[in-house]
């Protein structure tokens, strides 16, 4: 059976590079994911965006992530204190 797919259709089936770190927790203040730094819309529509759009978002992530990492560590430290106080 011959492949009747166009190059565009074949490319659409290929996996899209993603910055996902499988942490998937959103910061309420900034609206960014603690793991990858993307917004919910950026995550939801990642596969529908053009390569140029994805590249532009990827270029922004290094600036988004450091404050998120600090905030995530603060949240984790607070949880550790709360767990100690319960027991």
N, C-alpha and C positions, 0 to 999 in steps of 0.2 A: 504494500500500500504506500503510495507516494505521500510525501509530506506537503500539504497544500497551505501551510502556514506562511505568512509573510515574515520578513525579518523583524518587524515591529512586534508582531504577535509572539514570536519566539523570545524576543528580549523581555516582553512583559511577563513571561513565565519564569524568568531567571530570578533568583533571590536578590533582594535589594539590600545593600549594605545598611546596617542600622547601628546606631550608637547604644542601643538598649543594653543595660547591665543587669537586667532581671531583678532590679530593686523595686521599681514601680510604686513609689510613694510620692505624693505630690505635696509641695510646700504651699500652704494656703496663702501666704503673703505674696510670693512672687508668681505662683501658678506654674512653677517649673518642677519637673521630676527630680528627686534627690539622686537618682541613679544616673540618668543620661542628660538632664538639664533641659529637655524639651517640654513644651506646653502640651496640654491634652490634645489640642487641635493638631499640633505638629506630629504627635504620636499617632493619632487616629487616621490622618491622611498621608502618612509617610509614604506608603506604597503608591499613592496616586500623584505625588509630586514629581516634577521633572528632576533630572539629575542636577541641573543648575540650582533649582530651589533647595534640594537636599544639601548640596554643597554649601550654599549660603547659610543654611541653618547650622551645619556642621562647623562652619567657621566661627559662629557665635558661641558655640558650646564651651570652649575653653574659658571664656570670660564669665559665663554663667555658673560654672561648676564650683569654683573656690568658695564663694559665700554659702552655697548649698552644703558643701562638705562640713563647713564650720557649724552651720545650723543643725545638721544631722548629728554631729558629735555632741552638741549641746543637748539635743533631745535624748540621745542614748544615755548621757550622763545623768540627766534628770530621771529617766526611767530606772536606772540602777539605784539611785537614792530613794525613789519611791518604793521600790521593791524591798529595800532594807528596812524602811520605816514601817512597812506592813507586818513584818514578821516578828 
